Amino acid sequence: MNYLLDVLKGMVIGIANIVPGVSGGTMAVSLGIYDRMISSISHLFKNWKVSLKTLLPILIGAALGIVAFTYTIEFLLSNYTLPTALAFIGLILGGVPLLWTSFQAGLKFKGEKISLSHLIFFILMFALVAVLPLFQGVDSSFNAIALTPYSLLKLFLIGIIASATMIIPGISGSLVLMILGYYYSIINTITSFITALRTGDMEALLPNLIVLFVFGIGVLIGIFLISKMIEFLFKNYSSITYSGILGLVFASPVAILLNTNALNDLHTAHALSFSIIGIILMVVCFYGIYQLGKKEMK
């Protein structure tokens, strides 16, 4: 049962990682699996059996979520932007009670009280995520990525950068990819690879496989490196780290609304219906994640 539950949580994380403005790290925090996921990655070579047992269902779920949702994300954000954005905001905010409990535990463990440094880190991280979408460039290229040494090296480095942001709560890896101008190219490569695999088109399969392999290696290296740093911060500066993460999480709804232009739906003929549906979805998603978080808090 726990294995299946971790697969489902992994699916949510995978879906979150391909939605611009939504943080996969935040989803992991909201779902109550962030700490053990980071610990398993950091100790992958030292305790590989235990780490794989923890990571495998999450990775399987994440892969399923990415494959299943890649085809629908563009449709949902294009046609039902506001309800989709509000649903993800509900998912993110549903994890705040668990995050606040962890923050209080960090304070208690060190015998600390909320200080100016906590407030400063909260504001800095909030500002970072809230301002990030304002620097988003125009990224409308669906062209295939060239298979040249320079392009593949650049793709490898972008994979490292994107993966680091994918597991930091509050920062959207997809949004960073969009800013770097690679979001639509990567999404297009994933869909093209799946289509080629399904139809047996070997001519299209190999180039897409090479691109995804190089990008994937960069992602894996980036995740391993950043997980070491995050584990160090949690171990030595727990309350400060959680105050920063709270800032990232509270800023995520702002980033989502700005990045998806969801508020534009309020000026359409569907404004009322989209708003009602979106609010209902937000409440349902908030409640679902909150209930999962309560189990972790216990």
Secondary structure in CASP SS format (residue, H / E / C, confidence):
PFRMAT SS
TARGET T0000
AUTHOR 0000-0000-0000
METHOD secondary structure of the structure
MODEL  1
M C 1.00
N H 1.00
Y H 1.00
L H 1.00
L H 1.00
D H 1.00
V H 1.00
L H 1.00
K H 1.00
G H 1.00
M H 1.00
V H 1.00
I H 1.00
G H 1.00
I H 1.00
A H 1.00
N H 1.00
I C 1.00
V C 1.00
P C 1.00
G C 1.00
V C 1.00
S C 1.00
G H 1.00
G H 1.00
T H 1.00
M H 1.00
A H 1.00
V H 1.00
S H 1.00
L C 1.00
G C 1.00
I C 1.00
Y H 1.00
D H 1.00
R H 1.00
M H 1.00
I H 1.00
S H 1.00
S H 1.00
I H 1.00
S H 1.00
H C 1.00
L C 1.00
F C 1.00
K C 1.00
N C 1.00
W H 1.00
K H 1.00
V H 1.00
S H 1.00
L H 1.00
K H 1.00
T H 1.00
L H 1.00
L H 1.00
P H 1.00
I H 1.00
L H 1.00
I H 1.00
G H 1.00
A H 1.00
A H 1.00
L H 1.00
G H 1.00
I H 1.00
V H 1.00
A H 1.00
F H 1.00
T H 1.00
Y H 1.00
T H 1.00
I H 1.00
E H 1.00
F H 1.00
L H 1.00
L H 1.00
S H 1.00
N H 1.00
Y C 1.00
T H 1.00
L H 1.00
P H 1.00
T H 1.00
A H 1.00
L H 1.00
A H 1.00
F H 1.00
I H 1.00
G H 1.00
L H 1.00
I H 1.00
L H 1.00
G C 1.00
G C 1.00
V H 1.00
P H 1.00
L H 1.00
L H 1.00
W H 1.00
T H 1.00
S H 1.00
F H 1.00
Q H 1.00
A H 1.00
G H 1.00
L H 1.00
K H 1.00
F H 1.00
K H 1.00
G C 1.00
E C 1.00
K C 1.00
I C 1.00
S C 1.00
L H 1.00
S H 1.00
H H 1.00
L H 1.00
I H 1.00
F H 1.00
F H 1.00
I H 1.00
L H 1.00
M H 1.00
F H 1.00
A H 1.00
L H 1.00
V H 1.00
A H 1.00
V H 1.00
L H 1.00
P H 1.00
L H 1.00
F H 1.00
Q C 1.00
G C 1.00
V C 1.00
D C 1.00
S C 1.00
S C 1.00
F C 1.00
N C 1.00
A C 1.00
I C 1.00
A C 1.00
L C 1.00
T C 1.00
P H 1.00
Y H 1.00
S H 1.00
L H 1.00
L H 1.00
K H 1.00
L H 1.00
F H 1.00
L H 1.00
I H 1.00
G H 1.00
I H 1.00
I H 1.00
A H 1.00
S H 1.00
A H 1.00
T H 1.00
M H 1.00
I C 1.00
I C 1.00
P C 1.00
G C 1.00
I C 1.00
S C 1.00
G H 1.00
S H 1.00
L H 1.00
V H 1.00
L H 1.00
M H 1.00
I H 1.00
L H 1.00
G C 1.00
Y C 1.00
Y H 1.00
Y H 1.00
S H 1.00
I H 1.00
I H 1.00
N H 1.00
T H 1.00
I H 1.00
T H 1.00
S H 1.00
F H 1.00
I H 1.00
T H 1.00
A H 1.00
L H 1.00
R H 1.00
T H 1.00
G C 1.00
D C 1.00
M H 1.00
E H 1.00
A H 1.00
L H 1.00
L H 1.00
P H 1.00
N H 1.00
L H 1.00
I H 1.00
V H 1.00
L H 1.00
F H 1.00
V H 1.00
F H 1.00
G H 1.00
I H 1.00
G H 1.00
V H 1.00
L H 1.00
I H 1.00
G H 1.00
I H 1.00
F H 1.00
L H 1.00
I H 1.00
S H 1.00
K H 1.00
M H 1.00
I H 1.00
E H 1.00
F H 1.00
L H 1.00
F H 1.00
K H 1.00
N H 1.00
Y C 1.00
S H 1.00
S H 1.00
I H 1.00
T H 1.00
Y H 1.00
S H 1.00
G H 1.00
I H 1.00
L H 1.00
G H 1.00
L H 1.00
V H 1.00
F H 1.00
A H 1.00
S H 1.00
P H 1.00
V H 1.00
A H 1.00
I H 1.00
L H 1.00
L H 1.00
N H 1.00
T H 1.00
N C 1.00
A H 1.00
L H 1.00
N H 1.00
D H 1.00
L H 1.00
H H 1.00
T C 1.00
A C 1.00
H C 1.00
A H 1.00
L H 1.00
S H 1.00
F H 1.00
S H 1.00
I H 1.00
I H 1.00
G H 1.00
I H 1.00
I H 1.00
L H 1.00
M H 1.00
V H 1.00
V H 1.00
C H 1.00
F H 1.00
Y H 1.00
G H 1.00
I H 1.00
Y H 1.00
Q H 1.00
L H 1.00
G H 1.00
K H 1.00
K H 1.00
E H 1.00
M H 1.00
K C 1.00
END
